[in-house]
Amino acid sequence: MSTSAEEKISVVAKNKVILCCVFYLLHQYLISYPAESLKRNIERVVKEVELRRKVKKVCYFAEAWLSSPGIVMETEKGQALISK
């Protein structure tokens, strides 16, 4: 399955637009926080990513636990619901 030259150019153009937007947003961000060092900024981003990973892991285990059979839950209207 080959892609046409127009499709390849279209993909490259879209990627360039996305990259320009990312650089613009990064530039705006750095202008807004001139006093904050780049190292501190990177550390904050790393902490946020680690926190997101932990939240995803907790959500995964919570969904697995709730999907297991025999778990008694309560609906918004207060009715008991047992998972199957």
Distance bins in CASP14 RR format, pairs under 12 A and 6 or more apart:
PFRMAT RR
TARGET T0000
AUTHOR 0000-0000-0000
RMODE 2
METHOD distances of the structure
MODEL  1
1 7 0 0 0 0 0 1 0 0 0 0 0
2 8 0 0 0 0 1 0 0 0 0 0 0
3 9 0 0 0 0 0 1 0 0 0 0 0
3 10 0 0 0 0 1 0 0 0 0 0 0
3 11 0 0 0 0 1 0 0 0 0 0 0
3 12 0 0 0 0 0 1 0 0 0 0 0
4 10 0 0 0 0 1 0 0 0 0 0 0
4 11 0 0 0 0 0 1 0 0 0 0 0
5 11 0 0 0 0 0 1 0 0 0 0 0
5 12 0 0 0 0 0 1 0 0 0 0 0
6 12 0 0 0 0 0 1 0 0 0 0 0
6 13 0 0 0 0 0 1 0 0 0 0 0
7 13 0 0 0 0 0 1 0 0 0 0 0
7 14 0 0 0 0 0 1 0 0 0 0 0
8 14 0 0 0 0 0 1 0 0 0 0 0
8 15 0 0 0 0 0 1 0 0 0 0 0
9 15 0 0 0 0 0 1 0 0 0 0 0
9 16 0 0 0 0 0 1 0 0 0 0 0
10 16 0 0 0 0 0 1 0 0 0 0 0
10 17 0 0 0 0 0 1 0 0 0 0 0
11 17 0 0 0 0 0 1 0 0 0 0 0
11 18 0 0 0 0 0 1 0 0 0 0 0
12 18 0 0 0 0 0 1 0 0 0 0 0
12 19 0 0 0 0 0 1 0 0 0 0 0
13 19 0 0 0 0 0 1 0 0 0 0 0
13 20 0 0 0 0 0 1 0 0 0 0 0
14 20 0 0 0 0 0 1 0 0 0 0 0
14 21 0 0 0 0 0 1 0 0 0 0 0
15 21 0 0 0 0 0 1 0 0 0 0 0
15 22 0 0 0 0 0 1 0 0 0 0 0
16 22 0 0 0 0 0 1 0 0 0 0 0
16 23 0 0 0 0 0 1 0 0 0 0 0
17 23 0 0 0 0 0 1 0 0 0 0 0
17 24 0 0 0 0 0 1 0 0 0 0 0
18 24 0 0 0 0 0 1 0 0 0 0 0
18 25 0 0 0 0 0 1 0 0 0 0 0
19 25 0 0 0 0 0 1 0 0 0 0 0
19 26 0 0 0 0 0 1 0 0 0 0 0
20 26 0 0 0 0 0 1 0 0 0 0 0
20 27 0 0 0 0 0 1 0 0 0 0 0
21 27 0 0 0 0 0 1 0 0 0 0 0
21 28 0 0 0 0 0 1 0 0 0 0 0
22 28 0 0 0 0 0 1 0 0 0 0 0
22 29 0 0 0 0 0 1 0 0 0 0 0
23 29 0 0 0 0 0 1 0 0 0 0 0
23 30 0 0 0 0 0 1 0 0 0 0 0
24 30 0 0 0 0 0 1 0 0 0 0 0
24 31 0 0 0 0 0 1 0 0 0 0 0
25 31 0 0 0 0 0 1 0 0 0 0 0
25 32 0 0 0 0 0 1 0 0 0 0 0
26 32 0 0 0 0 0 1 0 0 0 0 0
26 33 0 0 0 0 0 1 0 0 0 0 0
26 38 0 0 0 0 0 1 0 0 0 0 0
26 41 0 0 0 0 0 1 0 0 0 0 0
26 45 0 0 0 0 0 1 0 0 0 0 0
27 33 0 0 0 0 0 1 0 0 0 0 0
27 34 0 0 0 0 0 1 0 0 0 0 0
28 34 0 0 0 0 0 1 0 0 0 0 0
29 36 0 0 0 0 1 0 0 0 0 0 0
29 38 0 0 0 0 0 1 0 0 0 0 0
29 41 0 0 0 0 1 0 0 0 0 0 0
29 44 0 0 0 0 0 1 0 0 0 0 0
29 45 0 0 0 0 0 1 0 0 0 0 0
30 36 0 0 0 0 1 0 0 0 0 0 0
30 37 0 0 0 0 0 1 0 0 0 0 0
30 38 0 0 0 0 1 0 0 0 0 0 0
30 41 0 0 0 0 1 0 0 0 0 0 0
32 41 0 0 0 0 0 1 0 0 0 0 0
33 40 0 0 0 0 1 0 0 0 0 0 0
33 41 1 0 0 1 0 0 0 0 0 0 0
33 44 0 0 0 0 0 1 0 0 0 0 0
34 41 0 0 0 0 0 1 0 0 0 0 0
35 41 0 0 0 0 0 1 0 0 0 0 0
36 42 0 0 0 0 0 1 0 0 0 0 0
36 43 0 0 0 0 0 1 0 0 0 0 0
36 44 0 0 0 0 1 0 0 0 0 0 0
36 45 0 0 0 0 0 1 0 0 0 0 0
37 43 0 0 0 0 1 0 0 0 0 0 0
37 44 0 0 0 0 0 1 0 0 0 0 0
38 44 0 0 0 0 0 1 0 0 0 0 0
38 45 0 0 0 0 0 1 0 0 0 0 0
39 45 0 0 0 0 0 1 0 0 0 0 0
39 46 0 0 0 0 0 1 0 0 0 0 0
40 46 0 0 0 0 0 1 0 0 0 0 0
40 47 0 0 0 0 0 1 0 0 0 0 0
41 47 0 0 0 0 0 1 0 0 0 0 0
41 48 0 0 0 0 0 1 0 0 0 0 0
42 48 0 0 0 0 0 1 0 0 0 0 0
42 49 0 0 0 0 0 1 0 0 0 0 0
43 49 0 0 0 0 0 1 0 0 0 0 0
43 50 0 0 0 0 0 1 0 0 0 0 0
44 50 0 0 0 0 0 1 0 0 0 0 0
44 51 0 0 0 0 0 1 0 0 0 0 0
45 51 0 0 0 0 0 1 0 0 0 0 0
45 52 0 0 0 0 0 1 0 0 0 0 0
46 52 0 0 0 0 0 1 0 0 0 0 0
46 53 0 0 0 0 0 1 0 0 0 0 0
47 53 0 0 0 0 0 1 0 0 0 0 0
47 54 0 0 0 0 0 1 0 0 0 0 0
48 54 0 0 0 0 0 1 0 0 0 0 0
48 55 0 0 0 0 0 1 0 0 0 0 0
49 55 0 0 0 0 0 1 0 0 0 0 0
49 56 0 0 0 0 0 1 0 0 0 0 0
50 56 0 0 0 0 0 1 0 0 0 0 0
50 57 0 0 0 0 0 1 0 0 0 0 0
51 57 0 0 0 0 0 1 0 0 0 0 0
51 58 0 0 0 0 0 1 0 0 0 0 0
52 58 0 0 0 0 0 1 0 0 0 0 0
52 59 0 0 0 0 0 1 0 0 0 0 0
53 59 0 0 0 0 0 1 0 0 0 0 0
53 60 0 0 0 0 0 1 0 0 0 0 0
54 60 0 0 0 0 0 1 0 0 0 0 0
54 61 0 0 0 0 0 1 0 0 0 0 0
55 61 0 0 0 0 0 1 0 0 0 0 0
55 62 0 0 0 0 0 1 0 0 0 0 0
56 62 0 0 0 0 0 1 0 0 0 0 0
56 63 0 0 0 0 0 1 0 0 0 0 0
57 63 0 0 0 0 0 1 0 0 0 0 0
57 64 0 0 0 0 0 1 0 0 0 0 0
58 64 0 0 0 0 0 1 0 0 0 0 0
58 65 0 0 0 0 0 1 0 0 0 0 0
59 65 0 0 0 0 0 1 0 0 0 0 0
59 66 0 0 0 0 0 1 0 0 0 0 0
60 66 0 0 0 0 0 1 0 0 0 0 0
60 67 0 0 0 0 0 1 0 0 0 0 0
61 67 0 0 0 0 0 1 0 0 0 0 0
61 68 0 0 0 0 0 1 0 0 0 0 0
62 68 0 0 0 0 0 1 0 0 0 0 0
62 71 0 0 0 0 0 1 0 0 0 0 0
62 73 0 0 0 0 0 1 0 0 0 0 0
63 71 0 0 0 0 0 1 0 0 0 0 0
63 83 0 0 0 0 0 1 0 0 0 0 0
64 71 0 0 0 0 0 1 0 0 0 0 0
64 83 0 0 0 0 0 1 0 0 0 0 0
65 71 1 0 0 1 0 0 0 0 0 0 0
65 73 0 0 0 0 0 1 0 0 0 0 0
65 83 0 0 0 0 1 0 0 0 0 0 0
66 72 0 0 0 0 0 1 0 0 0 0 0
66 73 1 0 0 1 0 0 0 0 0 0 0
66 81 0 0 0 0 0 1 0 0 0 0 0
66 82 0 0 0 0 0 1 0 0 0 0 0
66 83 1 0 0 1 0 0 0 0 0 0 0
66 84 0 0 0 0 0 1 0 0 0 0 0
67 73 0 0 0 0 0 1 0 0 0 0 0
67 83 1 0 0 1 0 0 0 0 0 0 0
67 84 0 0 0 0 1 0 0 0 0 0 0
68 82 0 0 0 0 0 1 0 0 0 0 0
68 83 1 0 0 1 0 0 0 0 0 0 0
68 84 0 0 0 0 1 0 0 0 0 0 0
69 82 0 0 0 0 1 0 0 0 0 0 0
69 83 1 0 1 0 0 0 0 0 0 0 0
69 84 1 0 1 0 0 0 0 0 0 0 0
70 80 0 0 0 0 0 1 0 0 0 0 0
70 81 0 0 0 0 0 1 0 0 0 0 0
70 82 1 0 1 0 0 0 0 0 0 0 0
70 83 1 0 1 0 0 0 0 0 0 0 0
70 84 1 0 0 1 0 0 0 0 0 0 0
71 80 0 0 0 0 0 1 0 0 0 0 0
71 81 0 0 0 0 1 0 0 0 0 0 0
71 82 1 0 0 1 0 0 0 0 0 0 0
71 83 1 0 1 0 0 0 0 0 0 0 0
71 84 0 0 0 0 1 0 0 0 0 0 0
72 78 0 0 0 0 0 1 0 0 0 0 0
72 79 0 0 0 0 0 1 0 0 0 0 0
72 80 1 0 0 1 0 0 0 0 0 0 0
72 81 1 0 0 1 0 0 0 0 0 0 0
72 82 1 0 1 0 0 0 0 0 0 0 0
72 83 0 0 0 0 1 0 0 0 0 0 0
72 84 0 0 0 0 0 1 0 0 0 0 0
73 79 0 0 0 0 1 0 0 0 0 0 0
73 80 1 0 0 1 0 0 0 0 0 0 0
73 81 1 0 1 0 0 0 0 0 0 0 0
73 82 1 0 0 1 0 0 0 0 0 0 0
73 83 1 0 0 1 0 0 0 0 0 0 0
73 84 0 0 0 0 0 1 0 0 0 0 0
74 80 1 0 0 1 0 0 0 0 0 0 0
74 81 1 0 0 1 0 0 0 0 0 0 0
74 82 0 0 0 0 0 1 0 0 0 0 0
74 83 0 0 0 0 0 1 0 0 0 0 0
75 81 1 0 1 0 0 0 0 0 0 0 0
75 82 0 0 0 0 0 1 0 0 0 0 0
END
